[in-house]
Amino acid sequence: MKIIKREDIPKWGKKINQLKKRIDRAEISGNYEKVEFRKMRIKKIKNSINEIMKKI
């Protein structure tokens, strides 16, 4: 994953919301293959955003 800049935080917030919607749709349809991967991606994005916010 590339390094997140402070200006890109709103874009990554939108990406988190997209991943959450995909998780919801996958759980409804019963397709659990990518759910854990998407949850991991959300966690990585949140951690990197928190690191940026600590530096500010």
N, CA, C and O atoms as a GROMACS GRO file, in nm:
protein
  224
    1MET      N    1   0.084  -0.117   0.000
    1MET     CA    2   0.000   0.000   0.000
    1MET      C    3   0.089   0.124   0.000
    1MET      O    4   0.188   0.130   0.072
    2LYS      N    5   0.052   0.221  -0.080
    2LYS     CA    6   0.136   0.340  -0.087
    2LYS      C    7   0.115   0.429   0.034
    2LYS      O    8   0.016   0.416   0.106
    3ILE      N    9   0.208   0.520   0.053
    3ILE     CA   10   0.205   0.609   0.168
    3ILE      C   11   0.093   0.711   0.149
    3ILE      O   12   0.078   0.771   0.042
    4ILE      N   13   0.015   0.729   0.253
    4ILE     CA   14  -0.098   0.821   0.247
    4ILE      C   15  -0.050   0.960   0.289
    4ILE      O   16   0.021   0.975   0.388
    5LYS      N   17  -0.090   1.060   0.212
    5LYS     CA   18  -0.059   1.198   0.246
    5LYS      C   19  -0.180   1.258   0.317
    5LYS      O   20  -0.291   1.206   0.309
    6ARG      N   21  -0.156   1.368   0.385
    6ARG     CA   22  -0.263   1.432   0.462
    6ARG      C   23  -0.377   1.476   0.370
    6ARG      O   24  -0.493   1.470   0.409
    7GLU      N   25  -0.345   1.521   0.250
    7GLU     CA   26  -0.447   1.568   0.157
    7GLU      C   27  -0.536   1.455   0.106
    7GLU      O   28  -0.648   1.480   0.060
    8ASP      N   29  -0.488   1.332   0.112
    8ASP     CA   30  -0.560   1.218   0.057
    8ASP      C   31  -0.655   1.152   0.157
    8ASP      O   32  -0.724   1.057   0.122
    9ILE      N   33  -0.660   1.201   0.280
    9ILE     CA   34  -0.743   1.136   0.383
    9ILE      C   35  -0.890   1.128   0.343
    9ILE      O   36  -0.950   1.023   0.362
   10PRO      N   37  -0.952   1.234   0.288
   10PRO     CA   38  -1.094   1.220   0.248
   10PRO      C   39  -1.114   1.112   0.142
   10PRO      O   40  -1.216   1.042   0.144
   11LYS      N   41  -1.020   1.100   0.050
   11LYS     CA   42  -1.030   0.998  -0.054
   11LYS      C   43  -1.025   0.858   0.008
   11LYS      O   44  -1.100   0.770  -0.032
   12TRP      N   45  -0.938   0.838   0.106
   12TRP     CA   46  -0.927   0.707   0.170
   12TRP      C   47  -1.047   0.678   0.259
   12TRP      O   48  -1.084   0.562   0.276
   13GLY      N   49  -1.108   0.782   0.315
   13GLY     CA   50  -1.232   0.763   0.391
   13GLY      C   51  -1.343   0.712   0.301
   13GLY      O   52  -1.421   0.625   0.340
   14LYS      N   53  -1.348   0.765   0.179
   14LYS     CA   54  -1.446   0.718   0.081
   14LYS      C   55  -1.418   0.572   0.045
   14LYS      O   56  -1.511   0.494   0.028
   15LYS      N   57  -1.291   0.536   0.034
   15LYS     CA   58  -1.254   0.397   0.002
   15LYS      C   59  -1.297   0.303   0.114
   15LYS      O   60  -1.344   0.192   0.087
   16ILE      N   61  -1.282   0.345   0.239
   16ILE     CA   62  -1.326   0.263   0.352
   16ILE      C   63  -1.476   0.238   0.343
   16ILE      O   64  -1.522   0.126   0.365
   17ASN      N   65  -1.554   0.342   0.309
   17ASN     CA   66  -1.698   0.326   0.298
   17ASN      C   67  -1.734   0.230   0.184
   17ASN      O   68  -1.828   0.151   0.198
   18GLN      N   69  -1.661   0.236   0.073
   18GLN     CA   70  -1.685   0.144  -0.039
   18GLN      C   71  -1.660   0.000   0.005
   18GLN      O   72  -1.739  -0.089  -0.026
   19LEU      N   73  -1.549  -0.021   0.078
   19LEU     CA   74  -1.517  -0.156   0.123
   19LEU      C   75  -1.623  -0.208   0.220
   19LEU      O   76  -1.658  -0.326   0.215
   20LYS      N   77  -1.674  -0.121   0.308
   20LYS     CA   78  -1.778  -0.162   0.401
   20LYS      C   79  -1.904  -0.205   0.327
   20LYS      O   80  -1.968  -0.304   0.364
   21LYS      N   81  -1.940  -0.131   0.222
   21LYS     CA   82  -2.058  -0.166   0.144
   21LYS      C   83  -2.038  -0.300   0.073
   21LYS      O   84  -2.131  -0.381   0.066
   22ARG      N   85  -1.918  -0.324   0.022
   22ARG     CA   86  -1.890  -0.452  -0.043
   22ARG      C   87  -1.898  -0.567   0.055
   22ARG      O   88  -1.945  -0.675   0.021
   23ILE      N   89  -1.851  -0.545   0.178
   23ILE     CA   90  -1.858  -0.648   0.281
   23ILE      C   91  -2.004  -0.681   0.311
   23ILE      O   92  -2.042  -0.798   0.319
   24ASP      N   93  -2.087  -0.577   0.326
   24ASP     CA   94  -2.229  -0.598   0.354
   24ASP      C   95  -2.295  -0.678   0.242
   24ASP      O   96  -2.371  -0.772   0.269
   25ARG      N   97  -2.267  -0.641   0.116
   25ARG     CA   98  -2.328  -0.713   0.004
   25ARG      C   99  -2.281  -0.858  -0.002
   25ARG      O  100  -2.359  -0.948  -0.034
   26ALA      N  101  -2.154  -0.880   0.028
   26ALA     CA  102  -2.100  -1.015   0.023
   26ALA      C  103  -2.162  -1.102   0.132
   26ALA      O  104  -2.191  -1.219   0.109
   27GLU      N  105  -2.181  -1.046   0.251
   27GLU     CA  106  -2.241  -1.122   0.360
   27GLU      C  107  -2.386  -1.157   0.330
   27GLU      O  108  -2.433  -1.265   0.366
   28ILE      N  109  -2.457  -1.065   0.266
   28ILE     CA  110  -2.596  -1.092   0.231
   28ILE      C  111  -2.605  -1.205   0.128
   28ILE      O  112  -2.690  -1.293   0.139
   29SER      N  113  -2.516  -1.202   0.030
   29SER     CA  114  -2.520  -1.302  -0.076
   29SER      C  115  -2.455  -1.434  -0.033
   29SER      O  116  -2.471  -1.535  -0.102
   30GLY      N  117  -2.384  -1.434   0.079
   30GLY     CA  118  -2.321  -1.555   0.127
   30GLY      C  119  -2.183  -1.580   0.069
   30GLY      O  120  -2.128  -1.689   0.085
   31ASN      N  121  -2.126  -1.480   0.004
   31ASN     CA  122  -1.993  -1.494  -0.056
   31ASN      C  123  -1.890  -1.438   0.042
   31ASN      O  124  -1.866  -1.317   0.044
   32TYR      N  125  -1.830  -1.526   0.123
   32TYR     CA  126  -1.740  -1.483   0.229
   32TYR      C  127  -1.594  -1.488   0.190
   32TYR      O  128  -1.507  -1.467   0.275
   33GLU      N  129  -1.563  -1.514   0.063
   33GLU     CA  130  -1.424  -1.532   0.022
   33GLU      C  131  -1.339  -1.408   0.046
   33GLU      O  132  -1.226  -1.418   0.096
   34LYS      N  133  -1.390  -1.291   0.012
   34LYS     CA  134  -1.309  -1.171   0.019
   34LYS      C  135  -1.338  -1.083   0.139
   34LYS      O  136  -1.279  -0.976   0.152
   35VAL      N  137  -1.426  -1.125   0.226
   35VAL     CA  138  -1.466  -1.041   0.340
   35VAL      C  139  -1.348  -1.015   0.432
   35VAL      O  140  -1.325  -0.901   0.471
   36GLU      N  141  -1.272  -1.118   0.467
   36GLU     CA  142  -1.159  -1.101   0.557
   36GLU      C  143  -1.052  -1.012   0.495
   36GLU      O  144  -0.992  -0.930   0.564
   37PHE      N  145  -1.029  -1.028   0.366
   37PHE     CA  146  -0.930  -0.944   0.297
   37PHE      C  147  -0.972  -0.798   0.302
   37PHE      O  148  -0.890  -0.710   0.327
   38ARG      N  149  -1.100  -0.772   0.278
   38ARG     CA  150  -1.149  -0.634   0.279
   38ARG      C  151  -1.143  -0.575   0.419
   38ARG      O  152  -1.113  -0.457   0.434
   39LYS      N  153  -1.171  -0.655   0.522
   39LYS     CA  154  -1.159  -0.607   0.659
   39LYS      C  155  -1.014  -0.573   0.692
   39LYS      O  156  -0.987  -0.475   0.762
   40MET      N  157  -0.922  -0.654   0.641
   40MET     CA  158  -0.780  -0.628   0.662
   40MET      C  159  -0.739  -0.497   0.595
   40MET      O  160  -0.664  -0.418   0.652
   41ARG      N  161  -0.790  -0.472   0.473
   41ARG     CA  162  -0.760  -0.348   0.403
   41ARG      C  163  -0.810  -0.227   0.480
   41ARG      O  164  -0.741  -0.126   0.491
   42ILE      N  165  -0.933  -0.238   0.534
   42ILE     CA  166  -0.990  -0.128   0.613
   42ILE      C  167  -0.901  -0.099   0.734
   42ILE      O  168  -0.874   0.016   0.765
   43LYS      N  169  -0.857  -0.205   0.801
   43LYS     CA  170  -0.773  -0.188   0.919
   43LYS      C  171  -0.642  -0.120   0.883
   43LYS      O  172  -0.596  -0.032   0.956
   44LYS      N  173  -0.580  -0.158   0.771
   44LYS     CA  174  -0.454  -0.096   0.729
   44LYS      C  175  -0.473   0.051   0.698
   44LYS      O  176  -0.390   0.134   0.736
   45ILE      N  177  -0.581   0.084   0.628
   45ILE     CA  178  -0.607   0.224   0.593
   45ILE      C  179  -0.630   0.307   0.720
   45ILE      O  180  -0.577   0.417   0.732
   46LYS      N  181  -0.709   0.254   0.814
   46LYS     CA  182  -0.736   0.326   0.938
   46LYS      C  183  -0.607   0.348   1.018
   46LYS      O  184  -0.586   0.455   1.074
   47ASN      N  185  -0.523   0.246   1.024
   47ASN     CA  186  -0.397   0.259   1.097
   47ASN      C  187  -0.307   0.365   1.036
   47ASN      O  188  -0.247   0.444   1.108
   48SER      N  189  -0.298   0.368   0.904
   48SER     CA  190  -0.213   0.468   0.840
   48SER      C  191  -0.270   0.608   0.857
   48SER      O  192  -0.194   0.704   0.873
   49ILE      N  193  -0.403   0.622   0.855
   49ILE     CA  194  -0.464   0.754   0.879
   49ILE      C  195  -0.436   0.798   1.023
   49ILE      O  196  -0.408   0.916   1.047
   50ASN      N  197  -0.445   0.706   1.118
   50ASN     CA  198  -0.417   0.741   1.257
   50ASN      C  199  -0.273   0.784   1.276
   50ASN      O  200  -0.246   0.876   1.354
   51GLU      N  201  -0.180   0.720   1.206
   51GLU     CA  202  -0.039   0.759   1.215
   51GLU      C  203  -0.020   0.902   1.164
   51GLU      O  204   0.055   0.980   1.223
   52ILE      N  205  -0.087   0.936   1.056
   52ILE     CA  206  -0.077   1.072   1.001
   52ILE      C  207  -0.134   1.172   1.099
   52ILE      O  208  -0.077   1.279   1.119
   53MET      N  209  -0.247   1.138   1.160
   53MET     CA  210  -0.312   1.230   1.253
   53MET      C  211  -0.227   1.251   1.379
   53MET      O  212  -0.232   1.358   1.439
   54LYS      N  213  -0.151   1.151   1.420
   54LYS     CA  214  -0.064   1.166   1.536
   54LYS      C  215   0.049   1.263   1.508
   54LYS      O  216   0.093   1.335   1.598
   55LYS      N  217   0.097   1.266   1.384
   55LYS     CA  218   0.209   1.353   1.348
   55LYS      C  219   0.167   1.499   1.342
   55LYS      O  220   0.250   1.588   1.357
   56ILE      N  221   0.040   1.524   1.321
   56ILE     CA  222  -0.008   1.662   1.305
   56ILE      C  223  -0.015   1.733   1.437
   56ILE      O  224  -0.053   1.850   1.442
   0.00000   0.00000   0.00000
